[in-house]
């Protein structure tokens, strides 16, 4: 709730946070933004949390704290709460207008049914067995636009829209709609490893060529991840679009800040897998030396001296300070770190 948000935000700010991101998913059914089953909260609930974070910043004397408002509505098809509308067209009414409903009469109602009045008609929201209510199909982009406008008008500084694919045109179209109301809207975007970047961009190029009438018979759209396409014209064009994605989307889609989540999770897994294959394969120890250590030395990676990076030099300094000439230090002439 908003009080818990305020208390947590305050602790984060006291610990040095200058920017706090909020999501419009419900906290008890939170999903990764690129997974299914996401459930969003009404705007009033989200705005209350924006207010709570801003209050925490101001209370602690941080006048320029940054709030990033993230919407997962593009891929979130569910809500667990119907906000109370006070008058037609208010924020709650706009939120409820996205619900998938069916017109009913009093005689159609079953035990425990939930109904609301929309446009002078009695309607029943479509509810799942778990009680969650479903939004109309195809309303994700419109909900994202409304979410973003409301967030910026309520004190957020930057937007974050989670999308199902890295597509400049799709992102730009939503930002264009937002900027009709908030002209200086700026977007944070997650260049996520959850996307299959190779397949997405190859399919985008394939579709663009097909629509333009270019012969794509040499390619199979569903198999474009195949390594055999790496050196083809389509593969080359797609890679160039990936290379320029940040610049293109900043220019054409209003993306102010690009981030990438979990890249080192993937690099650690890949490098460990490659090292294991080499070390336990034909290369043996050369797999480590040529693939890791030699590169560390030549690229000036400090971690090649892993003992120093673990604190041995600092420990020596402390020992000398504490014990003077009696200090037993690790950094003598026989320390193998001297080889680097």
C-alpha positions in Angstrom: 0.0 0.0 0.0 1.0 3.6 -0.2 2.2 3.8 3.5 4.5 0.8 3.0 5.7 2.4 -0.3 6.5 5.6 1.6 8.4 3.8 4.4 10.4 1.7 2.0 11.2 4.7 -0.3 12.3 6.7 2.7 14.8 4.0 3.7 16.1 3.7 0.1 16.6 7.5 -0.1 18.4 7.5 3.3 20.7 4.9 1.9 21.5 7.1 -1.1 18.8 6.4 -3.7 18.3 9.4 -6.0 15.8 7.6 -8.4 13.0 5.2 -7.5 11.0 3.1 -10.0 7.4 2.1 -9.4 5.4 -0.5 -11.3 1.7 -0.7 -11.8 1.5 -4.4 -11.2 -0.2 -5.8 -8.1 2.5 -6.7 -5.5 1.1 -10.1 -4.5 1.0 -11.5 -8.0 4.1 -9.8 -9.4 5.5 -11.2 -12.6 8.5 -10.3 -14.8 7.4 -7.7 -17.3 8.1 -10.1 -20.1 6.0 -13.0 -18.7 2.3 -13.8 -18.9 -0.2 -13.5 -16.1 0.4 -9.9 -15.2 -2.2 -8.0 -13.1 -2.4 -4.2 -12.9 -3.8 -1.8 -10.4 -6.2 1.1 -11.0 -4.7 4.5 -11.6 -5.8 5.9 -8.2 -3.7 3.2 -6.4 -0.6 3.9 -8.6 -0.9 7.7 -8.2 -1.1 7.3 -4.4 2.3 5.4 -4.5 3.8 8.2 -6.7 2.6 10.7 -4.1 4.1 8.6 -1.3 7.6 8.4 -3.0 7.6 12.2 -3.8 6.6 12.9 -0.1 9.5 10.7 1.0 12.0 12.6 -1.2 10.7 16.0 -0.1 10.6 15.1 3.6 14.3 14.2 3.4 15.2 17.4 1.6 15.7 15.9 -1.8 14.0 18.3 -4.2 15.2 16.7 -7.4 14.5 13.1 -6.7 13.6 11.2 -9.8 10.5 8.9 -10.1 10.2 6.4 -12.9 6.7 5.2 -13.5 6.6 1.8 -15.2 3.5 0.4 -16.9 3.1 -3.3 -17.7 -0.3 -2.8 -19.3 0.8 -3.7 -22.8 1.1 -7.3 -21.8 -1.1 -7.3 -18.7 -4.6 -8.6 -19.5 -6.0 -8.7 -15.9 -7.0 -6.6 -13.0 -8.1 -7.7 -9.5 -9.9 -4.5 -8.6 -12.6 -2.3 -10.1 -12.2 1.3 -9.0 -15.2 3.3 -7.9 -16.3 5.9 -10.5 -17.8 9.1 -9.2 -18.9 10.4 -12.6 -18.9 9.4 -16.2 -15.5 9.9 -17.8 -13.5 10.1 -14.7 -10.3 8.1 -14.3 -12.0 5.1 -12.7 -14.6 5.1 -15.5 -11.8 5.2 -18.1 -10.1 2.3 -16.5 -13.3 0.3 -16.3 -14.1 1.0 -19.9 -11.2 -1.3 -20.9 -12.8 -4.3 -19.0 -14.2 -7.2 -21.0 -17.9 -7.2 -20.1 -21.2 -8.7 -21.2 -24.5 -7.0 -21.1 -26.9 -8.6 -18.6 -30.3 -8.2 -17.0 -31.2 -8.8 -13.4 -32.6 -12.2 -14.4 -29.2 -13.2 -15.8 -27.3 -12.7 -12.6 -26.0 -15.7 -10.6 -25.1 -15.9 -7.0 -22.2 -13.6 -6.2 -22.1 -12.0 -9.6 -20.5 -8.6 -9.9 -22.1 -6.0 -12.1 -21.4 -2.3 -13.0 -23.3 0.3 -15.0 -21.6 1.4 -18.3 -23.2 3.8 -20.8 -26.6 3.4 -19.2 -26.4 -0.4 -19.4 -25.9 -3.1 -16.8 -22.8 -5.2 -17.6 -21.0 -8.0 -15.9 -17.2 -8.0 -16.1 -15.7 -11.3 -17.3 -14.2 -13.0 -14.2 -11.7 -15.9 -14.1 -12.1 -18.7 -11.7 -9.5 -17.0 -9.4 -11.7 -13.9 -9.3 -9.5 -11.7 -11.5 -11.1 -9.7 -14.3 -10.0 -9.5 -17.9 -9.4 -6.5 -20.1 -10.6 -6.4 -23.7 -8.2 -7.9 -26.1 -6.2 -5.3 -28.1 -6.4 -2.5 -25.5 -2.9 -2.8 -24.2 -1.4 0.1 -26.1 -4.3 2.4 -25.2 -4.0 1.5 -21.6 -0.2 2.1 -21.7 -0.8 5.6 -23.1 -3.4 6.5 -20.5 -1.2 5.0 -17.7 1.8 7.1 -18.8 -0.2 10.4 -19.2 -1.7 10.0 -15.7 1.7 9.1 -14.2 3.4 12.2 -15.6 0.5 14.5 -14.7 0.7 13.0 -11.1 4.4 13.8 -10.5 6.4 11.1 -12.2 9.5 12.3 -14.1 10.2 9.4 -16.5 8.2 6.6 -18.1 9.0 3.0 -18.5 6.9 0.9 -20.9 7.5 -2.8 -21.0 6.9 -4.2 -24.5 6.8 -7.7 -25.9 9.4 -6.9 -28.6 12.0 -4.2 -29.3 10.2 -2.4 -32.1 11.0 1.2 -32.7 7.7 1.8 -34.6 5.5 0.4 -31.8 7.3 2.3 -29.0 7.3 5.5 -31.0 3.6 5.3 -31.8 2.8 5.1 -28.1 5.2 7.9 -27.2 3.7 10.1 -29.9 0.2 9.7 -28.4 1.6 10.5 -24.9 3.3 13.6 -26.2 0.0 14.9 -27.6 -0.9 15.5 -23.9 2.6 15.8 -22.3 4.9 17.2 -24.9 8.2 16.7 -23.0 7.5 13.0 -22.0 10.7 11.0 -21.8 10.9 7.2 -21.8 13.2 4.7 -20.0 13.5 1.5 -22.0 14.7 -1.9 -21.0 16.9 -3.5 -23.7 16.1 -6.8 -22.2 17.8 -10.1 -22.7 14.3 -11.5 -22.4 13.8 -10.6 -26.0 15.3 -12.8 -28.7 16.9 -9.9 -30.4 18.2 -11.9 -33.4 14.9 -13.5 -34.2 12.9 -10.3 -33.6 15.0 -8.1 -35.9 15.3 -10.7 -38.6 11.5 -11.1 -38.6 11.1 -7.3 -38.7 13.3 -7.1 -41.8 11.6 -10.1 -43.4 8.2 -8.5 -42.9 9.3 -5.1 -44.2 10.8 -6.7 -47.3 7.7 -8.8 -47.9 5.4 -5.8 -47.6 7.6 -3.9 -50.0 7.4 -6.7 -52.5 11.0 -7.9 -52.2 11.6 -11.6 -52.9 12.0 -13.4 -49.5 11.7 -16.9 -50.9 15.3 -17.7 -49.7 14.2 -17.3 -46.1 11.9 -19.2 -43.8 10.4 -16.7 -41.4 9.9 -19.2 -38.5 13.5 -20.5 -38.9 15.3 -17.1 -39.1 17.3 -17.9 -35.9 19.2 -20.5 -38.0 22.9 -20.0 -38.1 22.8 -20.4 -41.9 21.3 -16.9 -42.1 24.1 -15.2 -40.2 26.0 -14.0 -43.3 23.0 -13.4 -45.6 21.8 -9.9 -46.6 18.8 -10.2 -44.3 21.1 -11.2 -41.3 23.4 -8.3 -42.0 20.6 -5.8 -42.3 19.0 -7.1 -39.1 22.3 -6.9 -37.2 22.8 -3.3 -38.3 19.3 -2.4 -37.0 20.3 -4.0 -33.6 23.5 -2.0 -33.6 21.7 1.3 -34.1 18.6 0.4 -32.0 19.6 2.7 -29.2 20.2 5.7 -31.5 17.2 5.0 -33.7 14.8 4.6 -30.8 16.2 7.7 -29.0 15.6 9.7 -32.1 12.3 8.2 -33.3 10.7 6.9 -30.1 11.6 9.4 -27.4 13.7 7.0 -25.4 15.7 9.1 -22.9 17.6 6.4 -21.1 18.5 2.9 -22.2 19.2 0.2 -19.7 19.9 -3.6 -20.0 18.8 -5.9 -17.2 20.8 -9.0 -16.1 23.5 -8.9 -18.8 26.2 -10.2 -16.5 23.9 -13.1 -15.5 24.1 -14.2 -19.1 27.8 -13.4 -19.6 28.7 -15.4 -16.5 26.7 -18.4 -17.7 28.1 -18.3 -21.2 31.7 -17.8 -20.2 31.5 -20.6 -17.6 30.0 -23.0 -20.1 32.6 -22.2 -22.7 35.4 -22.6 -20.2 34.1 -25.9 -19.0 33.9 -27.2 -22.6 37.5 -26.1 -23.4 39.1 -27.1 -20.0 37.5 -30.6 -20.0 38.0 -30.9 -23.7 41.0 -31.0 -26.1 42.3 -27.6 -25.0 42.8 -28.4 -21.4 44.5 -25.6 -19.4 45.0 -23.7 -22.6 41.2 -23.1 -22.6 41.6 -21.0 -19.5 44.9 -19.4 -20.4 44.0 -18.3 -24.0 40.3 -17.7 -23.3 40.6 -15.9 -20.0 43.9 -15.0 -18.4 45.8 -13.9 -21.5 42.9 -11.6 -22.5 42.7 -10.2 -18.9 46.4 -9.3 -19.0 46.3 -7.7 -22.5 43.1 -5.8 -21.8 44.3 -4.5 -18.5 41.6 -6.2 -16.4 42.5 -5.6 -12.8 40.8 -8.9 -11.7 43.7 -10.9 -13.2 45.4 -10.1 -9.9 42.5 -11.7 -8.0 44.3 -11.8 -4.6 44.8 -8.0 -4.8 41.2 -7.5 -5.8 40.1 -9.7 -2.8 41.8 -7.2 -0.5 45.3 -8.6 0.2 47.0 -5.2 -0.5 44.5 -3.5 1.8 45.1 -6.1 4.4 48.9 -5.5 4.2 48.4 -1.8 4.7 46.3 -2.5 7.8 48.8 -5.0 9.2 51.6 -2.5 8.8 49.6 0.2 10.5 48.6 -2.1 13.3 51.9 -4.1 13.8 54.6 -2.0 12.3 57.8 -3.9 11.3 56.3 -7.1 12.9 53.6 -7.2 10.2 53.5 -10.5 8.2 52.5 -9.2 4.8 51.3 -11.1 1.7 52.9 -8.9 -0.9 56.5 -10.0 -0.6 58.8 -11.0 -3.5 57.4 -14.6 -3.5 53.8 -13.4 -4.2 52.8 -14.8 -7.6 50.8 -11.7 -8.3 54.2 -10.1 -9.1 54.1 -12.1 -12.3 51.5 -9.8 -13.7 
